[in-house]
Amino acid sequence: MVPNPPVDRRTAKIGLALGGGGPLGGIYEIGALRALDESLEGLDLNNLHVYVGVSTGAFVAANLANQLTSAQMCRIFVKNEAEVHPFHPEVFYRPAFREYFRRLLSVPGLLVEACGRFINNPRDQSFLEALTVLSHAVPAGIFDNEGLHEYLEHAYSMLGRTNDFRLLSRRLYLVAADLESSEAVKFGAPGYDHVPISKAVQASVALPGLYLPVEIDGRYYMDGTLRKGLHASVALEEGADLVIAVNPLVPIDAKRAVENGTMKPGALRNNGMPNILSQTYRTMVYSRMKAGMAIYEDEYPGAEIITFEPTRDDAKMFFSNVFSFQSRRMVCEHAYLMTRRDLLRRYDELQERLEPFGIRIRRDILEDEQRTISTSLYGEMLPLYVAKEKEEGRHYLNRISHGLEGVADFLQGARHIL
């Protein structure tokens, strides 16, 4: 094998690619990025050459490009400690009442159409078969994520941030899928850079069936993982010499998980169809990602791609409750610790690959067994966010948690493949 040519640290271009995985996937990415941020000396996650995000990775990438640090994101989106414009998870779960009402109004007309089909051609299909036209009354999505766009639009209007791709100091690409053509679209690229960043994030996270398609310039867009799970190639196309990728979406290896004690025997099969659908979806996305990574080695010789992701025997991500405030904290802390462990386990290999880019792994930090995500956060004062628990905030989150418990079972399947 011919060795790669030496890298000029002064001109080396580093990119970040963040995959999908729903709200919990985004929380996992924040925890993993926090571990990388404090452990990799010489890497500035807010000053990279290019950022690429898909699904909830688009949400995290857009915040990094807008100069929110990994510490700030932990405080705001995981610990709910924002003093200015606080984030509430229910922005992801606003019922699409207008869509429900519109579909309900269509039922009488669909019944008339079904009766007409049967009367005009009774030998073609039975009356029950004619009634299948009523499937058109099923809503296009359970939730309307317009609230996410509104939240980010407000947050990016603050001093030092922007909702305009063209005004960012770094390149940002958020990938969504065009519903009608099925093609991947890179918001932030020429021809799509006029779209507000907040709207592009809304489109990229719109998982089919869970969220309504998002209309932009007369076209409808959905979750970008429909095409690929990671889209690291976008960063490589932009000339990145090193791409750091975080992929939260991996299928569970049930046998290994049982052997390691992270799940009970039969849990995947016995908990119903939602878990089966989740495993199927994860397997499809993960296999496409692996196939793409193998191709990149030939198409972009000399480029380095370093991926961080949950292990296949880790059931905590698979079975975590997206509606639980405690689960969000647990997933973030778990991602932080697992990424630290992965860095330490691969220390020699990764140091050799990162050293040409002027990045040094802080082994002293990784070997500090007393270090947690909380101990790494506090002591750093922020101009807009203060790290402190508020009693009223805790009461508010408890009310939200209790209110969501009633719908948790109904949305069991959705939370896994978000």
ZAKE-394605 format. One line per 10 residues: their letters; for each residue x, y, z of N, C-alpha, C. Coordinates in steps of 0.02 Angstrom, whole numbers, plus 50000, padded with zeros to 5 digits. Atoms other than C-alpha are relative to their C-alpha. Example, Ala and Ser with C-alpha at 12.3 -4.5 7.8 and 13.67 -1.06 7.14 Angstrom:
BEGIN
as	50045/49941/50000/50615/49775/50390/50045/50060/50000  49958/49941/49997/50684/49947/50357/49961/50055/50037
//
This chain:
BEGIN
mvpnppvdrr	50042/49940/50000/50000/50000/50000/50044/50063/50000  49960/49939/50005/50070/50170/49950/49980/50047/50056  50017/49956/49944/50080/50286/50102/49972/50066/49975  50029/49937/50018/49979/50446/50098/50053/50055/50002  49951/49945/49998/50076/50605/50057/49992/50040/50065  50004/49962/49937/50119/50713/50209/49950/50057/49995  50050/49947/49997/49987/50839/50263/50032/50064/50027  49976/49936/49976/50028/51023/50280/49950/50025/50052  50046/49981/49947/49954/51069/50449/49970/50070/49990  50023/49931/50009/49938/51251/50397/49941/50004/49952
takiglalgg	50053/49998/50050/49822/51211/50252/49952/49941/50004  50044/50058/49994/49741/51049/50309/49928/50021/50014  50071/49984/49993/49552/51053/50298/49965/49943/50037  50033/50050/49958/49449/50965/50430/49924/50011/49995  50073/49997/50005/49264/50925/50411/49967/49957/50054  50039/50038/49952/49129/50858/50525/49936/49976/49967  50061/50029/50028/48990/50740/50468/49960/49968/50056  50042/50025/49947/48845/50704/50585/49939/49965/49971  50055/50040/50027/48717/50567/50551/49934/50012/50036  50067/49994/49970/48534/50546/50596/49993/49953/50059
ggplggiyei	50013/50042/49942/48453/50456/50740/49948/50029/50046  50054/49971/49960/48310/50565/50803/50025/50041/50058  49980/49959/49943/48309/50672/50959/50053/49967/50044  49949/50034/49959/48405/50541/51059/50066/49994/49963  49938/50002/50039/48529/50525/50917/50036/50067/50004  49970/49935/49992/48557/50712/50927/50032/50009/50068  49972/49997/49932/48583/50699/51115/50065/49959/50003  49940/50041/50002/48708/50558/51084/50057/50038/49967  49948/49962/50036/48803/50668/50961/50028/50056/50044  49976/49946/49956/48812/50811/51086/50047/49972/50053
galraldesl	49956/50031/49951/48885/50695/51218/50066/49978/49971  49938/50023/50033/49010/50620/51096/50044/50059/49981  49962/49942/50019/49062/50790/51032/50032/50035/50060  49971/49971/49940/49088/50852/51209/50063/49962/50020  49941/50040/49985/49209/50708/51238/50057/50015/49952  49949/49985/50050/49302/50745/51076/50028/50070/50012  49981/49930/49991/49305/50931/51113/50053/50008/50054  49953/49992/49945/49397/50912/51278/50060/49953/49996  49947/50050/50003/49506/50763/51229/50048/50009/49942  49958/49992/50059/49574/50817/51060/50029/50070/49998
egldlnnlhv	49966/49935/50000/49698/50959/51080/50020/50019/49929  49985/49978/50068/49716/51060/50921/49940/49998/49955  50062/50004/50039/49537/51029/50862/49950/50050/50029  50051/49951/49980/49413/51174/50869/49936/49983/49963  50062/50022/50033/49239/51108/50834/49958/50057/49974  50037/49942/50026/49176/51284/50802/50039/50037/49945  49958/49967/50051/49311/51324/50674/50027/49949/49951  49981/50051/50049/49311/51182/50547/49988/50025/49929  50006/49981/50070/49320/51191/50359/49928/49991/49974  50067/50014/50026/49149/51113/50327/49962/49958/50051
yvgvstgafv	50046/50038/49956/49000/51046/50426/49946/49970/49956  50053/50035/50037/48879/50917/50357/49955/49965/50050  50046/50032/49954/48723/50861/50447/49939/49973/49964  50060/50030/50027/48577/50748/50408/49955/49981/50058  50048/50014/49947/48418/50725/50512/50019/50040/50062  49982/49961/49941/48455/50774/50692/50073/50020/50001  49932/49976/50009/48637/50785/50642/50002/50069/49969  50006/49933/50029/48581/50938/50543/49990/50051/50055  50013/49957/49943/48517/51015/50704/50065/50015/50038  49937/49992/49962/48684/50987/50794/50051/50037/49958
aanlanqlts	49950/49967/50044/48792/51039/50644/49985/50074/49992  50018/49930/50009/48695/51200/50620/50018/50041/50062  49983/49964/49938/48722/51247/50803/50076/50010/50006  49927/49993/49998/48910/51213/50793/50023/50054/49951  49981/49950/50050/48925/51317/50634/49979/50070/50022  50022/49936/49973/48831/51454/50726/50033/50017/50066  49956/49984/49944/48965/51455/50861/49973/49981/50069  50017/50030/49936/48873/51360/50998/50051/49946/50014  49950/50051/49983/49004/51256/51088/49965/49936/50022  50028/50063/49976/48980/51076/51139/49976/50007/50072
aqmcrifvkn	50020/49988/49930/48971/51135/51320/49934/50037/50003  50063/49963/50002/48834/51259/51280/49942/49955/49980  50055/50045/50022/48733/51127/51188/49981/49951/50055  50017/50044/49943/48747/51011/51338/49956/50036/50049  50039/49962/49952/48681/51146/51451/49930/50016/49975  50064/49977/50027/48542/51203/51336/49953/49942/49984  50044/50051/50027/48475/51045/51255/49996/49936/50042  50001/50060/49958/48517/50912/51384/49981/50017/50071  50012/49982/49930/48519/50996/51553/49947/50054/50010  50052/49949/49998/48391/51131/51509/50018/50057/50048
eaevhpfhpe	49976/49947/49957/48494/51268/51592/50005/50067/49964  49994/49938/50038/48470/51405/51463/49966/50058/50036  50029/49939/49972/48441/51579/51533/49963/50039/49946  50029/49963/50056/48402/51652/51362/49971/49951/49950  50034/50041/50050/48276/51572/51244/50007/49925/50016  49992/50071/49980/48264/51403/51335/49968/49953/49951  50024/50051/50046/48236/51245/51236/49955/49951/50037  50046/50049/49972/48087/51133/51271/49990/49944/49949  50003/50056/50048/48084/50959/51192/49934/49993/49964  50065/50009/50032/47899/50972/51151/49996/50033/49931
vfyrpafrey	50001/49971/50067/47945/51076/50997/50005/49945/49948  49997/50057/50046/47980/50906/50918/49933/49963/49995  50060/50042/49995/47808/50839/50965/49936/50041/50002  50061/49961/50006/47677/50967/50916/49952/49963/49954  50047/50037/50043/47525/50868/50851/49980/50041/49939  50018/49966/50063/47481/50910/50670/49924/50007/49995  50072/49995/49996/47303/50963/50713/49969/50023/49934  50027/49975/50064/47277/51058/50550/49997/49944/49949  49999/50057/50046/47326/50902/50452/49945/49951/50018  50053/50046/49978/47209/50794/50557/49932/50025/49976
frrllsvpgl	50064/49971/50017/47064/50913/50525/49989/49997/49924  50006/50001/50073/47098/50924/50338/49985/49930/49975  50012/50069/50020/47103/50735/50320/49930/49977/50021  50066/50018/49977/46945/50716/50424/49946/50027/49954  50049/49970/50046/46852/50833/50307/49996/49962/49934  50000/50036/50064/46901/50722/50160/49961/49935/50003  50032/50066/49992/46813/50567/50231/49933/49995/49963  50064/50006/50037/46635/50604/50163/50010/49992/49925  49988/50005/50073/46701/50631/49987/50030/49933/49981  49970/50065/50014/46805/50472/49996/49949/49944/50005
lveacgrfin	50054/50050/49995/46653/50372/50053/49956/50001/49937  50040/49995/50062/46554/50437/49904/50038/49969/49942  49960/50028/50054/46698/50391/49789/50002/49924/50004  49999/50073/49991/46707/50214/49863/49935/49969/49978  50066/50026/50020/46520/50187/49840/49991/50003/49925  50005/49993/50073/46529/50252/49662/50039/49948/49963  49959/50052/50032/46670/50133/49618/49966/49932/50003  50032/50065/49992/46574/49985/49686/49937/49994/49957  50063/50001/50038/46408/50031/49604/50014/49996/49925  49985/49998/50072/46485/50066/49434/50033/49936/49975
nprdqsflea	49965/50061/50022/46587/49905/49430/50003/49950/50057  50002/50045/49942/46531/49782/49565/50040/49936/49991  49963/50061/50011/46622/49637/49483/50075/50010/50005  49928/49986/49998/46791/49722/49488/50028/49992/50071  49977/50006/49931/46803/49729/49679/49941/50000/50047  50053/50001/49950/46702/49699/49834/49992/50069/50030  50011/49935/49969/46628/49842/49933/50055/50016/50051  49946/49988/49953/46760/49818/50068/50065/50020/49965  49941/49981/50039/46896/49827/49936/49994/50072/49975  50011/49931/50023/46819/49988/49869/50013/50050/50056
ltvlshavpa	49991/49954/49943/46829/50061/50044/50074/50013/50016  49928/49987/49987/47019/50050/50040/50021/50070/49979  49985/49931/50019/47013/50223/49961/50002/50045/50062  50000/49961/49938/46985/50284/50139/50071/50008/50029  49931/49993/49976/47172/50259/50167/50027/50070/49984  49978/49932/50017/47190/50430/50085/49986/50050/50056  50017/49956/49944/47117/50504/50244/50051/49995/50057  49949/50007/49948/47266/50445/50348/50047/50061/49997  49956/49941/50001/47370/50599/50401/50069/49984/49973  49933/50008/50028/47537/50624/50314/50053/49998/50054
gifdneglhe	49953/50002/49944/47620/50638/50484/49964/50010/50066  50030/49993/49934/47584/50631/50670/50014/50069/50028  49979/49937/49970/47680/50788/50716/50015/50052/49947  49980/49943/50041/47711/50959/50642/50061/50031/50035  49939/49975/49967/47891/51013/50677/50015/50073/49982  49992/49929/50013/47862/51194/50630/50030/50036/50062  49974/49970/49939/47903/51234/50812/50076/49999/50003  49927/50003/50001/48083/51179/50784/50029/50056/49957  49979/49945/50044/48101/51302/50640/49993/50067/50037  50012/49937/49964/48027/51441/50748/50052/50010/50055
ylehaysmlg	49950/49995/49946/48144/51402/50893/50068/50021/49972  49935/49985/50028/48300/51403/50785/50002/50069/49967  50004/49934/50032/48244/51557/50688/50012/50054/50052  49990/49952/49946/48235/51651/50852/50071/49996/50028  49933/50009/49971/48397/51577/50922/50054/50028/49954  49949/49978/50047/48495/51619/50764/49995/50075/49985  50005/49927/50009/48435/51800/50767/50040/50037/50053  49961/49968/49947/48543/51833/50921/50067/50024/49973  49937/49970/50020/48703/51934/50910/50053/49946/49991  49947/50047/50013/48845/51835/50833/49979/49938/49963
rtndfrllsr	50025/50058/50036/48733/51708/50746/49961/50022/49939  50037/49983/50060/48643/51701/50581/49957/49942/49978  50044/50051/50029/48501/51608/50498/50010/49995/49925  49986/49997/50072/48579/51635/50326/50064/49962/49986  49941/50039/50018/48697/51505/50253/50056/50044/49973  49951/49959/50036/48783/51641/50151/50039/50045/50047  49966/49956/49953/48833/51740/50306/50042/49962/50051  49958/50040/49955/48915/51597/50400/50073/50006/49981  49929/49997/50014/49104/51603/50416/50027/49933/49977  49980/50067/50021/49113/51416/50381/49946/49968/49957
rlylvaadle	50048/50032/50044/49029/51302/50255/49957/49951/50039  50048/50043/49966/48873/51214/50315/49953/49971/49948  50046/50033/50046/48773/51085/50217/49953/49955/50040  50051/50040/49966/48611/51010/50282/49961/49962/49947  50026/50043/50053/48546/50863/50183/49928/49978/50015  50069/50024/49996/48362/50824/50152/49986/49963/49935  50020/50037/50060/48272/50713/50026/49939/50033/49970  50058/49974/50036/48155/50786/49895/49949/49944/49995  50050/50052/49996/47994/50688/49922/49979/49975/49932  50028/50020/50065/47939/50688/49740/50052/49972/49953
sseavkfgap	49949/50026/50045/48105/50655/49654/50044/49948/50035  49960/50044/49957/48186/50556/49798/50074/50019/50000  49931/49979/50003/48348/50651/49764/50021/50036/50064  49973/49964/49943/48461/50715/49902/50014/50072/49981  49990/49929/50011/48468/50904/49917/50045/50027/50055  49953/49971/49952/48610/50999/50002/49981/50073/50011  50014/49931/49983/48540/51154/50083/50065/50032/50023  49936/49966/49987/48682/51279/50093/50043/50002/49937  49965/50000/50063/48745/51236/49918/49969/50053/49954  50028/49952/50047/48722/51359/49773/49932/49977/49974
gydhvpiska	50068/50016/50021/48538/51366/49725/49955/49982/50058  50038/50017/49940/48486/51312/49899/50024/50038/50062  49973/49964/49942/48585/51432/50008/49957/50060/50021  50045/49946/49980/48444/51561/50010/49949/49976/50052  50047/50028/49951/48339/51444/50118/50026/50013/50070  49977/49989/49931/48345/51492/50303/50027/49935/50030  49970/50058/49968/48455/51375/50405/49948/49963/50042  50051/50030/49957/48311/51345/50526/49951/49958/49960  50046/50037/50043/48198/51289/50383/50033/49938/49972  49963/50058/50026/48332/51173/50313/50005/49947/50054
vqasvalpgl	49998/50049/49944/48351/51091/50485/49932/49966/50006  50067/50028/49995/48162/51069/50495/49988/49947/49946  50010/50047/50055/48161/50983/50325/50042/49936/50010  49955/50057/49994/48310/50870/50362/49978/49951/50054  50020/50045/49945/48235/50801/50524/49930/49971/49991  50069/50021/50009/48061/50768/50452/49994/49927/49979  50004/50072/50012/48053/50579/50468/49931/49981/49972  50064/50018/50031/47917/50506/50353/49955/49962/50048  50049/50032/49957/47759/50455/50445/49996/50032/50068  50000/49968/49934/47810/50545/50603/49987/50075/49992
ylpveidgry	50008/49929/50012/47823/50723/50535/49971/50013/49931  50026/49979/50065/47735/50813/50395/50058/50018/49954  49949/49974/50047/47837/50845/50237/50004/50076/50007  49989/49928/49992/47911/51020/50242/50003/50032/49931  50003/49966/50065/47869/51136/50097/50051/50057/49998  49951/49947/50011/48010/51246/50032/50000/50015/49925  50001/49978/50070/47992/51344/49870/49958/49954/49955  50045/50041/50040/47847/51233/49812/50019/49927/49996  49979/50070/49998/47941/51070/49842/49992/49975/50071  50009/50029/49933/47919/50949/49987/50060/49956/50017
ymdgtlrkgl	49938/50033/49980/48065/50880/50086/49989/49959/50063  50003/50045/49943/48091/50740/50212/50071/49985/50024  49938/50021/49967/48227/50663/50320/50052/49976/49949  49947/50016/50047/48392/50652/50226/50029/49931/50005  49974/50069/49994/48432/50478/50292/49965/49953/49952  50032/50041/50051/48313/50414/50159/50050/49983/49945  49950/50012/50052/48463/50428/50043/50064/49969/50029  49939/50025/49967/48613/50402/50158/49995/50014/50074  50003/49989/49929/48642/50388/50343/50048/50052/50026  49948/49956/49974/48794/50502/50356/50019/50057/49953
hasvaleega	49982/49949/50050/48836/50597/50193/50069/50030/50012  49931/49977/49991/49022/50608/50235/50030/50022/49933  49973/49983/50066/49052/50620/50047/49993/50074/49985  50010/49928/50012/48985/50798/50050/50061/50039/50027  49941/49968/49972/49130/50850/50163/50062/49985/49957  49944/50018/50042/49253/50755/50054/49999/50038/49934  50007/49961/50062/49186/50842/49898/50021/50072/50009  49979/49931/49985/49222/51007/49984/50074/50005/50016  49928/49998/49992/49404/50960/49997/50027/49984/50069  49977/50017/49933/49413/50899/50176/50053/49946/49997
dlviavnplv	49947/50050/49995/49574/50806/50213/49987/49950/50056  50019/50042/49943/49506/50737/50376/49927/50013/50015  50071/49995/49982/49323/50701/50413/49989/49962/50065  50020/50032/49937/49269/50665/50591/49924/49989/49995  50071/50018/50008/49102/50573/50584/49973/49971/50064  50035/50029/49943/48978/50534/50722/49935/49971/49975  50059/50036/50025/48846/50404/50682/49964/49967/50059  50034/50030/49942/48718/50369/50821/49957/49940/49983  50051/50049/50021/48610/50249/50718/50032/49934/49980  49973/50066/50015/48671/50069/50730/49949/49947/50022
pidakraven	50045/50055/49978/48571/49906/50738/50030/49965/50061  49977/50036/49940/48580/49808/50899/50019/49928/49982  49983/50071/50004/48671/49641/50904/49973/49968/50064  50035/50023/49940/48549/49558/51023/50039/49947/50038  49963/50053/49966/48657/49406/51059/50056/50029/50042  49945/49970/49963/48807/49510/51109/49975/50043/50057  50028/49958/49948/48698/49631/51207/49977/49959/50060  50021/50045/49946/48624/49487/51308/50061/49974/50037  49940/50026/49969/48797/49414/51338/50034/50052/50044  49968/49947/49962/48859/49583/51400/49954/50029/50054
gtmkpgalrn	50046/49979/49947/48706/49607/51511/49967/50067/49990  50033/49936/50011/48639/49765/51428/49927/49992/49978  50070/50012/50015/48474/49684/51377/49981/49929/50020  50024/50066/49979/48366/49536/51428/49988/49956/49938  50013/50046/50057/48347/49381/51317/49929/50010/49974  50065/49994/50031/48204/49401/51194/49970/50069/50000  50028/49932/49995/48181/49588/51227/49986/50030/49932  50010/49971/50067/48200/49634/51044/49938/49972/49967  50056/50034/50033/48072/49507/50985/49935/50007/50038  50061/50005/49960/47949/49506/51129/49966/50067/50013
ngmpnilsqt	50030/49935/49986/47919/49694/51143/49960/50028/49942  50047/49980/50051/47818/49700/50984/50031/50027/49936  49979/49978/50067/47825/49766/50806/50044/50062/49999  49957/49940/50003/47900/49938/50845/50074/49986/50003  49929/50016/49995/48065/49861/50897/50026/49965/49937  49981/50034/50063/48067/49750/50742/50010/50051/49944  49995/49948/50052/48035/49902/50630/50063/50042/50012  49941/49961/49984/48170/49999/50721/50064/49964/49979  49941/50039/50019/48297/49860/50698/50008/49996/49925  49999/50003/50073/48251/49844/50514/50026/50065/49970
yrtmvysrmk	49980/49935/50025/48269/50030/50483/50074/50014/50014  49931/49988/49983/48434/50041/50575/50047/49957/49957  49958/50044/50041/48503/49892/50479/50007/50026/49929  49998/49973/50068/48457/49969/50311/50046/50061/49996  49960/49939/50001/48535/50138/50352/50073/49984/50013  49931/50015/49980/48690/50063/50433/50037/49963/49943  49967/50036/50054/48726/49944/50289/50018/50046/49942  49985/49952/50053/48715/50086/50163/50060/50044/50019  49945/49958/49977/48833/50190/50269/50066/49962/49993  49940/50040/50005/48961/50049/50278/50023/49991/49928
agmaiyedey	49983/50007/50071/48952/50022/50091/50029/50065/49972  49974/49936/50023/48979/50207/50062/50070/50014/50024  49933/49990/49972/49130/50213/50176/50053/49962/49961  49952/50041/50039/49213/50073/50077/50015/50033/49933  49990/49967/50065/49188/50171/49915/50043/50062/50007  49962/49938/49990/49261/50331/49988/50075/49988/49998  49929/50014/49998/49430/50247/50011/50030/50002/49929  49976/50000/50069/49444/50228/49821/49990/50068/49967  50016/49937/50033/49361/50392/49770/50039/50059/50028  49964/49944/49969/49455/50503/49892/50064/49975/50033
pgaeiitfep	49937/50027/49972/49630/50429/49912/50037/50054/50039  49963/49953/49959/49729/50511/50050/49959/50034/50053  50044/49969/49950/49577/50576/50144/49990/49952/50059  50012/50040/49940/49551/50516/50322/49928/50009/50024  50066/49998/49969/49380/50472/50393/50003/49961/50065  50000/50032/49934/49369/50434/50578/49930/50003/50028  50071/50005/49980/49200/50374/50639/49994/49980/50073  50017/50017/49931/49130/50368/50815/49926/49982/50002  50069/50023/49997/48970/50270/50851/49991/49953/50059  50012/50049/49946/48886/50162/50984/50023/49931/49980
trddakmffs	49983/50069/50015/48944/49983/50997/49936/49961/49986  50058/50040/50019/48828/49849/50927/49968/49963/50058  50027/50036/49943/48805/49770/51098/49973/50048/50053  50022/49948/49953/48746/49933/51178/49924/50011/49991  50073/49995/50005/48559/49923/51212/49972/50064/50030  50026/49940/49967/48546/50087/51307/49971/50049/49950  50027/49955/50051/48523/50191/51149/49937/49972/49969  50056/50032/50035/48403/50066/51072/49936/50004/50040  50060/50004/49958/48282/50057/51219/49987/50062/50042  50011/49940/49960/48295/50233/51291/49935/50034/49982
nvfsfqsrrm	50064/49966/50008/48135/50333/51313/50011/50072/49981  49989/49933/50025/48138/50490/51208/49962/50053/50039  50041/49953/49963/48005/50570/51319/50026/50013/50071  49976/49995/49932/48105/50552/51479/50059/50049/50004  49945/49953/49988/48212/50698/51538/50061/49963/50027  49945/50039/49971/48316/50575/51638/50036/49959/49946  49970/50039/50054/48344/50468/51481/50046/50044/49957  49958/49956/50040/48411/50617/51386/50067/50013/50035  49938/49990/49963/48538/50651/51522/50042/49937/49999  49963/50063/49999/48584/50468/51531/50033/49987/49933
vcehaylmtr	49972/50012/50066/48609/50454/51342/50060/50045/49987  49945/49953/50010/48718/50609/51338/50062/49979/50040  49945/50023/49957/48825/50550/51484/50030/49935/49973  49977/50064/50027/48834/50376/51408/50042/50011/49937  49962/49986/50061/48891/50444/51239/50067/50031/50017  49937/49968/49978/49022/50551/51326/50050/49948/50025  49956/50051/49971/49092/50403/51424/50022/49949/49947  49983/50050/50051/49085/50281/51277/50050/50028/49949  49954/49970/50047/49174/50403/51162/50069/50007/50031  49936/49998/49964/49310/50430/51293/50033/49930/50001
rdllrrydel	49974/50068/49998/49327/50242/51309/50025/49978/49930  49980/50017/50068/49337/50223/51119/50066/50034/49982  49938/49964/50013/49472/50356/51108/50060/49967/50035  49946/50032/49962/49574/50269/51242/50017/49932/49971  49990/50067/50028/49550/50097/51165/50039/50004/49934  49968/49992/50066/49607/50159/50993/50055/50052/50001  49954/49944/49992/49734/50281/51061/50058/49999/49949  49941/50003/50044/49887/50222/50963/49981/50011/49927  50022/49994/50070/49794/50204/50798/49977/50071/49984  50029/49934/50013/49700/50369/50812/50053/50055/50005
qerlepfgir	49948/49949/49994/49851/50469/50871/50043/50003/49938  49961/50002/50062/49948/50412/50719/49964/50033/49942  50039/49972/50055/49806/50464/50604/49986/50075/50010  50017/49931/49985/49772/50630/50691/50061/50046/50004  49939/49960/49990/49951/50688/50722/50018/50042/49938  49983/49958/50058/49980/50746/50541/49958/50063/49994  50044/49941/50003/49836/50869/50565/50009/50046/50061  49986/49958/49942/49910/50944/50722/49954/49987/50058  50046/50017/49947/49788/50855/50837/50032/49949/50047  49971/50045/49951/49847/50773/50997/49947/49976/50048
irrdiledeq	50048/50029/49954/49743/50655/51104/50025/50008/50071  49982/49989/49930/49746/50705/51287/49988/49937/50041  50008/50063/49964/49777/50538/51369/49988/50012/50074  50009/49986/49929/49784/50617/51541/49926/50013/50016  50072/49988/49990/49604/50675/51521/49961/49935/49994  50036/50063/50012/49546/50507/51454/50010/49951/50058  49986/50047/49945/49627/50413/51599/49974/50025/50068  50029/49974/49938/49542/50522/51730/49932/49967/50011  50061/50039/49990/49411/50398/51791/49946/50037/50039  50049/49961/49962/49327/50528/51901/49964/50052/49957
rtistslyge	50027/49947/50043/49286/50639/51753/49932/49978/49971  50066/50011/50030/49103/50650/51698/49984/50060/49957  50018/49943/50043/49013/50763/51577/49986/50062/50042  50015/49943/49957/48959/50872/51723/50064/50033/50025  49938/49970/49975/49134/50894/51793/50037/50035/49944  49967/49967/50056/49192/50944/51619/49965/50065/49981  50039/49941/50021/49057/51078/51603/50009/50060/50046  50006/49944/49955/49054/51183/51758/50067/50032/50017  49940/49960/49993/49177/51319/51794/50013/50042/49939  49994/49960/50061/49161/51384/51616/49939/50045/49996
mlplyvakek	50055/49953/50002/49054/51540/51619/49985/50020/49928  50021/49982/50067/48955/51585/51464/49965/50067/50000  50031/49934/50001/48893/51756/51410/49924/49998/50000  50073/50003/50006/48715/51698/51376/49969/49945/50041  50028/50057/49965/48695/51537/51472/50037/49988/50066  49970/50011/49934/48727/51506/51656/49984/49930/50022  50010/50071/49982/48753/51328/51718/49973/49996/50071  50031/50010/49934/48631/51311/51861/49931/49970/49992  50066/50030/50001/48475/51211/51901/49951/50050/50029  50053/49957/49973/48316/51310/51926/49943/49957/50024
eegrhylnri	50054/50041/49971/48181/51242/52038/49938/50002/49955  50059/49995/50043/48043/51308/51926/50010/49962/49935  49986/50038/50060/48129/51230/51777/49989/49926/50011  50009/50071/49985/48130/51061/51862/49926/49984/50005  50072/50012/49995/47944/51077/51904/49968/49998/49931  50029/49996/50068/47905/51125/51724/50015/49936/49961  49981/50061/50036/48001/50976/51655/49963/49940/50027  50038/50055/49971/47913/50860/51777/49929/49999/49972  50068/49997/50028/47744/50921/51713/49999/49974/49929  49996/50024/50069/47798/50890/51534/50007/49925/49999
shglegvadf	49988/50073/49997/47861/50716/51579/49936/49962/50016  50062/50034/49982/47697/50669/51663/49949/50004/49943  50048/49993/50054/47596/50737/51518/50015/49955/49941  49981/50041/50058/47694/50636/51391/49995/49925/50015  50002/50071/49984/47683/50472/51486/49940/49966/49968  50059/50031/50028/47508/50442/51419/50005/49982/49928  49993/50015/50071/47565/50445/51239/50063/49960/49984  49936/50034/50011/47732/50357/51263/49991/49932/49967  50011/50066/50029/47662/50184/51222/49979/50005/49927  50025/49993/50068/47571/50245/51067/50057/50017/49952
lqgarhil	49945/49979/50043/47732/50322/51001/50063/49959/50008  49943/50043/49984/47844/50178/51054/50044/49987/49938  49961/50015/50060/47893/50136/50875/50035/50061/49973  49971/49940/50029/47923/50315/50821/50064/50020/50035  49942/49976/49964/48049/50350/50958/50064/49962/49982  49939/50039/50016/48166/50212/50899/50032/50022/49935  49972/49987/50066/48184/50264/50717/50004/50073/49983  49993/49929/50012/48180/50450/50737/50071/50017/49981
//
